[in-house]
Amino acid sequence: MKLLVSPECRLFPLLGLVALLLSGCAAAGSSRSIYEGRPEKAPNILFIFTDDHASHAIGAYGSRFPADITPNLDQLAADGMMFRRCGVTNSICAPSRAVILTGKHSHLNGVPTNAERFDGAQMTFPKILQGAGYQTAIFGKWHLKSEPTGFDHYERLLGQGPYYNPRMRSPADNEQGFVDRQHPGYTTDIITDLALDWLKDGRDQDQPFMMMVQHKAPHRHWQPPPRHLAYLDDVDIEEPANLFDDYSGRGTAARVQDMEIATTLTKNDLKLVPQRGLDESQTALWNAAYDPKNRTMKQLLRNSDEDELTRWKYQRYLKDYLRCIKAVDENIGRMMATLDELDLSRETVVIYSSDQGFFLGEHGWFDKRFMYEECYKTPLIVRWPGVIHAGSVDENLVSNLDYAQTFLDLARVPSTHTSIEAMQGLSLVPLMMGRKPADWRESLYYQYYEYLGDQRTAHMVRRHRGVCTQRYKLIHFYNLDEWELYDLQEDPTEMNNLADDPDHGEIRNELAQELERLALQYKVPDDRGSVPYDPHGLIEALGTQSSQ
């Protein structure tokens, strides 16, 4: 197996205090032929970003779910390019956002877990775009604890934010520097309303813009809007083949996690208790929709076995998750219609993505964190009228690490300066133009950090790092000193660990060497001593259970 050394694509900003900062990265070097036919005028950029939206819950990606859930996203893919092999560097909310803002891996941007406060003083792509004459704005979920910097305007959720009646913060000329206000209604709709208001009346129409519209949905606890409380009630959602996975083909980490539909979903997740955050009229609509369903199911489940109970939980979870996505898709349709109405569609690049994927019952799980495909991959759809050929599909290895440099490249920020040398991604613009650079990367690096040694951690997924190529994935759960190797071509659902298979020894060794090469390239510190082998007694408890 040949693994080419993937070049670091470097953007170096700062022309002084007034200068244009920095560059989009032409991954293939400075060859002009890569960009031949590209419009001279830098486009507007609309970045629509969701939370926990699995690519396999989008029709265009080959969803197993009903076809009417994502018609607007499917149309966006039909009009543009769909990236099938987009991975993330760290499959969890805040770290993904920090990677996108900085173009740097978690250990360099200071946000390896959800616990850290993002340092807004560091260089980010919105600051560079401001220096290049762009207006920048962000609406919706921020989730980085500090206030946004590099934006001309923002209105953000506080923390995770609720699905209903959110308080949102925007900058203000007062002692605090911001003001909070309550918005009645459904959060997905409200975020879109705010973004469209700014697009119509809040910006300088003589300047290009970069607008980030970041939804809370479809994050846990999956509260649908009133209009979709009964949607999918008469549908049975198809189960994945490995809903009842026994993890026999995997290592310790898969067995000791705490993210199983059968055991981890709460009564609040399952809507079996009153929902918080709703006003009186919303509560009445909610109870009218869910109370009859809950009464029926409670009666049916009194005599059900564990498998039947798991199947019911799966149906409730997936239907609520998909209802939230339906609302996101409707609001994407509103945004596309408004671009048309304002005659902005031809000069605006629209990019859709999510902070990571999500387990939708695969392996019996919900949530993310693992380097397994369902949550390691994230959707990435780009529409660039006049440049991207409609219906294009890209199969190259790309990453959320690449987004910052892609935005800068789209904005034609020059590449001749060196003040953000630490950016570690590649511009995706050549791929969008159908011109893959000859030296494009052949592997991607991943590392997950959020497992603590002194207290229980959400979902209890062990720390790990890994390398992914077009065909293979090698994962090292380094505090357990366990390796997992998967052949994604022969085993796309990652059910059979080949790490100890003698026939795959050479491949494992090559991938292990590539993992170390990437760690060196990205300047990753050694984290192996961070957590003891079994700080929470999970493995010991598992052994006790299996012996009884």
VENMO-V758294 format. One record per residue. N is the residue number from 1. PHI is phi in degrees with one decimal (NA if undefined). Layout:
BEGIN
n->N phi->PHI
n->N phi->PHI
END
This chain:
BEGIN
n->1 phi->NA
n->2 phi->-95.0
n->3 phi->-118.9
n->4 phi->-76.0
n->5 phi->-71.2
n->6 phi->-78.6
n->7 phi->-73.2
n->8 phi->-77.0
n->9 phi->-97.2
n->10 phi->-108.8
n->11 phi->-112.1
n->12 phi->-123.6
n->13 phi->-90.2
n->14 phi->80.1
n->15 phi->-106.2
n->16 phi->98.6
n->17 phi->-80.7
n->18 phi->-102.3
n->19 phi->-70.1
n->20 phi->-68.8
n->21 phi->-94.6
n->22 phi->66.1
n->23 phi->-130.9
n->24 phi->-75.8
n->25 phi->-99.6
n->26 phi->-90.5
n->27 phi->-58.0
n->28 phi->-90.9
n->29 phi->93.6
n->30 phi->-98.1
n->31 phi->-60.8
n->32 phi->-69.7
n->33 phi->-61.3
n->34 phi->-62.3
n->35 phi->-105.9
n->36 phi->-60.6
n->37 phi->90.2
n->38 phi->-78.4
n->39 phi->-58.5
n->40 phi->-70.3
n->41 phi->-80.6
n->42 phi->-68.6
n->43 phi->-82.9
n->44 phi->-69.6
n->45 phi->-129.5
n->46 phi->-113.8
n->47 phi->-109.2
n->48 phi->-103.1
n->49 phi->-134.4
n->50 phi->-112.6
n->51 phi->-119.5
n->52 phi->73.2
n->53 phi->-89.4
n->54 phi->-70.4
n->55 phi->-62.0
n->56 phi->-78.4
n->57 phi->-107.0
n->58 phi->-118.3
n->59 phi->-53.7
n->60 phi->-62.3
n->61 phi->-87.1
n->62 phi->95.1
n->63 phi->-66.2
n->64 phi->-88.5
n->65 phi->-98.0
n->66 phi->-52.9
n->67 phi->-75.0
n->68 phi->-94.8
n->69 phi->-78.8
n->70 phi->-125.9
n->71 phi->-63.2
n->72 phi->-74.8
n->73 phi->-66.5
n->74 phi->-63.2
n->75 phi->-68.1
n->76 phi->-60.0
n->77 phi->-65.3
n->78 phi->-65.4
n->79 phi->-88.4
n->80 phi->-139.0
n->81 phi->-124.1
n->82 phi->-110.9
n->83 phi->-91.1
n->84 phi->-89.3
n->85 phi->-121.0
n->86 phi->-93.8
n->87 phi->-104.2
n->88 phi->-119.4
n->89 phi->-86.4
n->90 phi->-166.8
n->91 phi->-82.3
n->92 phi->-160.7
n->93 phi->-60.5
n->94 phi->-61.7
n->95 phi->-57.4
n->96 phi->-62.1
n->97 phi->-66.7
n->98 phi->-67.2
n->99 phi->-61.4
n->100 phi->-65.8
n->101 phi->-65.6
n->102 phi->-103.3
n->103 phi->68.9
n->104 phi->-130.7
n->105 phi->-61.9
n->106 phi->-57.2
n->107 phi->-67.9
n->108 phi->-99.2
n->109 phi->-88.9
n->110 phi->85.2
n->111 phi->-129.5
n->112 phi->-79.6
n->113 phi->-136.7
n->114 phi->-77.3
n->115 phi->-85.9
n->116 phi->-81.5
n->117 phi->-95.0
n->118 phi->-66.8
n->119 phi->-82.9
n->120 phi->-72.0
n->121 phi->-80.1
n->122 phi->-74.4
n->123 phi->-70.2
n->124 phi->-134.1
n->125 phi->-65.5
n->126 phi->-61.2
n->127 phi->-63.7
n->128 phi->-67.1
n->129 phi->-64.4
n->130 phi->-57.8
n->131 phi->-65.0
n->132 phi->-93.3
n->133 phi->94.9
n->134 phi->-88.1
n->135 phi->-84.7
n->136 phi->-125.9
n->137 phi->-150.2
n->138 phi->-139.2
n->139 phi->-132.4
n->140 phi->113.9
n->141 phi->-75.5
n->142 phi->-115.1
n->143 phi->63.0
n->144 phi->-122.8
n->145 phi->72.2
n->146 phi->-77.1
n->147 phi->-80.2
n->148 phi->-60.3
n->149 phi->-124.9
n->150 phi->87.7
n->151 phi->-118.4
n->152 phi->-71.0
n->153 phi->-151.5
n->154 phi->-150.5
n->155 phi->-143.9
n->156 phi->-120.2
n->157 phi->-69.5
n->158 phi->-88.1
n->159 phi->62.5
n->160 phi->-66.7
n->161 phi->78.4
n->162 phi->-91.2
n->163 phi->-81.0
n->164 phi->-126.7
n->165 phi->53.0
n->166 phi->-76.9
n->167 phi->-87.2
n->168 phi->-132.7
n->169 phi->-112.9
n->170 phi->-135.6
n->171 phi->-66.7
n->172 phi->-148.6
n->173 phi->-87.5
n->174 phi->-141.5
n->175 phi->-62.7
n->176 phi->-74.8
n->177 phi->90.1
n->178 phi->-156.5
n->179 phi->-138.2
n->180 phi->-106.1
n->181 phi->-143.5
n->182 phi->-88.1
n->183 phi->-118.6
n->184 phi->-76.1
n->185 phi->125.5
n->186 phi->-96.4
n->187 phi->-59.8
n->188 phi->-59.8
n->189 phi->-68.3
n->190 phi->-65.8
n->191 phi->-58.0
n->192 phi->-65.7
n->193 phi->-55.5
n->194 phi->-63.1
n->195 phi->-65.0
n->196 phi->-70.2
n->197 phi->-60.8
n->198 phi->-66.3
n->199 phi->-63.2
n->200 phi->-82.2
n->201 phi->-129.0
n->202 phi->-98.6
n->203 phi->-107.8
n->204 phi->-83.4
n->205 phi->-73.5
n->206 phi->-90.7
n->207 phi->-114.9
n->208 phi->-70.2
n->209 phi->-129.1
n->210 phi->-125.4
n->211 phi->-116.4
n->212 phi->-106.2
n->213 phi->-114.6
n->214 phi->-119.6
n->215 phi->-85.7
n->216 phi->-71.4
n->217 phi->-63.3
n->218 phi->-97.7
n->219 phi->-65.0
n->220 phi->-49.8
n->221 phi->-106.8
n->222 phi->55.5
n->223 phi->-96.3
n->224 phi->-73.5
n->225 phi->-75.7
n->226 phi->-54.3
n->227 phi->-71.1
n->228 phi->-120.7
n->229 phi->-65.2
n->230 phi->-106.8
n->231 phi->-61.5
n->232 phi->74.8
n->233 phi->-58.6
n->234 phi->-98.7
n->235 phi->-119.4
n->236 phi->-96.8
n->237 phi->-74.1
n->238 phi->-60.9
n->239 phi->-86.4
n->240 phi->-71.1
n->241 phi->-63.2
n->242 phi->-106.4
n->243 phi->-56.8
n->244 phi->-106.9
n->245 phi->-56.5
n->246 phi->-101.3
n->247 phi->63.8
n->248 phi->-67.5
n->249 phi->-91.9
n->250 phi->-120.9
n->251 phi->-96.6
n->252 phi->-62.3
n->253 phi->-57.7
n->254 phi->-67.3
n->255 phi->-86.4
n->256 phi->-105.7
n->257 phi->-64.9
n->258 phi->-131.9
n->259 phi->-147.3
n->260 phi->-89.1
n->261 phi->-57.0
n->262 phi->-65.8
n->263 phi->-123.3
n->264 phi->-100.6
n->265 phi->-60.5
n->266 phi->-93.5
n->267 phi->-62.1
n->268 phi->-68.5
n->269 phi->-55.2
n->270 phi->-87.7
n->271 phi->63.6
n->272 phi->-96.2
n->273 phi->-130.3
n->274 phi->-57.6
n->275 phi->-90.7
n->276 phi->-83.0
n->277 phi->89.4
n->278 phi->-95.2
n->279 phi->-82.6
n->280 phi->-62.1
n->281 phi->-70.3
n->282 phi->-65.4
n->283 phi->-62.4
n->284 phi->-63.2
n->285 phi->-64.0
n->286 phi->-61.8
n->287 phi->-64.8
n->288 phi->-63.9
n->289 phi->-83.0
n->290 phi->-94.3
n->291 phi->-60.1
n->292 phi->-63.3
n->293 phi->-63.0
n->294 phi->-67.7
n->295 phi->-62.9
n->296 phi->-62.7
n->297 phi->-69.3
n->298 phi->-61.0
n->299 phi->-69.3
n->300 phi->-65.4
n->301 phi->-86.3
n->302 phi->-58.9
n->303 phi->-110.8
n->304 phi->-86.2
n->305 phi->-84.5
n->306 phi->-62.0
n->307 phi->-64.5
n->308 phi->-66.1
n->309 phi->-64.2
n->310 phi->-61.3
n->311 phi->-63.5
n->312 phi->-66.1
n->313 phi->-60.4
n->314 phi->-59.5
n->315 phi->-62.5
n->316 phi->-63.7
n->317 phi->-59.4
n->318 phi->-66.3
n->319 phi->-64.7
n->320 phi->-66.3
n->321 phi->-58.9
n->322 phi->-70.5
n->323 phi->-63.1
n->324 phi->-66.1
n->325 phi->-66.7
n->326 phi->-56.2
n->327 phi->-66.5
n->328 phi->-59.9
n->329 phi->-61.6
n->330 phi->-59.7
n->331 phi->-74.4
n->332 phi->-64.6
n->333 phi->-59.7
n->334 phi->-61.7
n->335 phi->-67.8
n->336 phi->-65.2
n->337 phi->-64.7
n->338 phi->-70.2
n->339 phi->-58.1
n->340 phi->-63.0
n->341 phi->-59.0
n->342 phi->-89.5
n->343 phi->58.2
n->344 phi->-111.9
n->345 phi->-61.8
n->346 phi->-68.2
n->347 phi->-111.3
n->348 phi->-127.1
n->349 phi->-84.7
n->350 phi->-105.4
n->351 phi->-124.2
n->352 phi->-116.7
n->353 phi->-156.9
n->354 phi->-137.9
n->355 phi->-68.6
n->356 phi->-175.3
n->357 phi->-85.2
n->358 phi->-164.9
n->359 phi->-79.8
n->360 phi->-115.7
n->361 phi->96.1
n->362 phi->-61.5
n->363 phi->62.2
n->364 phi->78.1
n->365 phi->-113.1
n->366 phi->-121.4
n->367 phi->81.9
n->368 phi->-143.1
n->369 phi->82.1
n->370 phi->-69.8
n->371 phi->-85.9
n->372 phi->-69.8
n->373 phi->-53.8
n->374 phi->-59.1
n->375 phi->-111.9
n->376 phi->-71.3
n->377 phi->-82.5
n->378 phi->-130.2
n->379 phi->-68.0
n->380 phi->-147.4
n->381 phi->-126.9
n->382 phi->-131.2
n->383 phi->-114.1
n->384 phi->-135.4
n->385 phi->-57.0
n->386 phi->85.2
n->387 phi->-120.9
n->388 phi->-79.1
n->389 phi->-71.4
n->390 phi->-57.8
n->391 phi->77.4
n->392 phi->-71.2
n->393 phi->-129.6
n->394 phi->-111.6
n->395 phi->-111.4
n->396 phi->-76.3
n->397 phi->-77.0
n->398 phi->-128.8
n->399 phi->-153.5
n->400 phi->-63.8
n->401 phi->-62.0
n->402 phi->-88.3
n->403 phi->-65.4
n->404 phi->-57.9
n->405 phi->-69.6
n->406 phi->-65.9
n->407 phi->-58.5
n->408 phi->-66.8
n->409 phi->-65.8
n->410 phi->-57.5
n->411 phi->-80.1
n->412 phi->59.2
n->413 phi->-71.0
n->414 phi->-65.1
n->415 phi->-104.3
n->416 phi->-103.7
n->417 phi->-124.6
n->418 phi->-124.9
n->419 phi->-83.9
n->420 phi->-123.7
n->421 phi->-57.6
n->422 phi->-72.9
n->423 phi->-59.3
n->424 phi->-120.8
n->425 phi->-96.9
n->426 phi->-131.0
n->427 phi->-71.0
n->428 phi->-91.3
n->429 phi->-58.0
n->430 phi->-57.4
n->431 phi->-65.2
n->432 phi->-60.5
n->433 phi->-87.9
n->434 phi->77.2
n->435 phi->-128.5
n->436 phi->-66.2
n->437 phi->-60.9
n->438 phi->-62.5
n->439 phi->-104.9
n->440 phi->-61.4
n->441 phi->-57.7
n->442 phi->-118.6
n->443 phi->-155.4
n->444 phi->-130.1
n->445 phi->-105.3
n->446 phi->-137.1
n->447 phi->-152.4
n->448 phi->-115.6
n->449 phi->-115.5
n->450 phi->-84.7
n->451 phi->-140.7
n->452 phi->-103.5
n->453 phi->-90.7
n->454 phi->-110.4
n->455 phi->-159.0
n->456 phi->-69.5
n->457 phi->-118.8
n->458 phi->-53.1
n->459 phi->71.1
n->460 phi->55.0
n->461 phi->-81.0
n->462 phi->-69.3
n->463 phi->-60.5
n->464 phi->-160.2
n->465 phi->-137.0
n->466 phi->-165.6
n->467 phi->-131.8
n->468 phi->-124.3
n->469 phi->-116.5
n->470 phi->-59.7
n->471 phi->-111.2
n->472 phi->-120.5
n->473 phi->-138.1
n->474 phi->-116.5
n->475 phi->-121.7
n->476 phi->-119.1
n->477 phi->-83.2
n->478 phi->-73.5
n->479 phi->-75.9
n->480 phi->-92.5
n->481 phi->53.1
n->482 phi->-120.1
n->483 phi->-114.6
n->484 phi->-132.7
n->485 phi->-128.1
n->486 phi->-128.3
n->487 phi->-95.0
n->488 phi->-69.3
n->489 phi->-75.9
n->490 phi->-89.0
n->491 phi->-139.5
n->492 phi->-64.8
n->493 phi->-93.5
n->494 phi->53.9
n->495 phi->-101.1
n->496 phi->-129.1
n->497 phi->-72.4
n->498 phi->-103.8
n->499 phi->-59.8
n->500 phi->-104.2
n->501 phi->-80.8
n->502 phi->-55.9
n->503 phi->-69.5
n->504 phi->-112.6
n->505 phi->-61.7
n->506 phi->-65.7
n->507 phi->-63.7
n->508 phi->-59.8
n->509 phi->-63.1
n->510 phi->-63.7
n->511 phi->-68.2
n->512 phi->-62.8
n->513 phi->-65.6
n->514 phi->-66.4
n->515 phi->-59.3
n->516 phi->-67.7
n->517 phi->-64.0
n->518 phi->-66.8
n->519 phi->-59.7
n->520 phi->-67.8
n->521 phi->-59.8
n->522 phi->-90.6
n->523 phi->61.1
n->524 phi->-83.9
n->525 phi->-72.5
n->526 phi->-73.7
n->527 phi->-108.4
n->528 phi->-65.0
n->529 phi->-92.1
n->530 phi->-74.3
n->531 phi->-137.5
n->532 phi->-62.7
n->533 phi->-57.6
n->534 phi->-141.6
n->535 phi->-65.1
n->536 phi->-108.5
n->537 phi->69.4
n->538 phi->-68.5
n->539 phi->-70.3
n->540 phi->-62.3
n->541 phi->-64.9
n->542 phi->-62.7
n->543 phi->-65.0
n->544 phi->-64.4
n->545 phi->-63.8
n->546 phi->-70.2
n->547 phi->-88.3
n->548 phi->-87.3
END
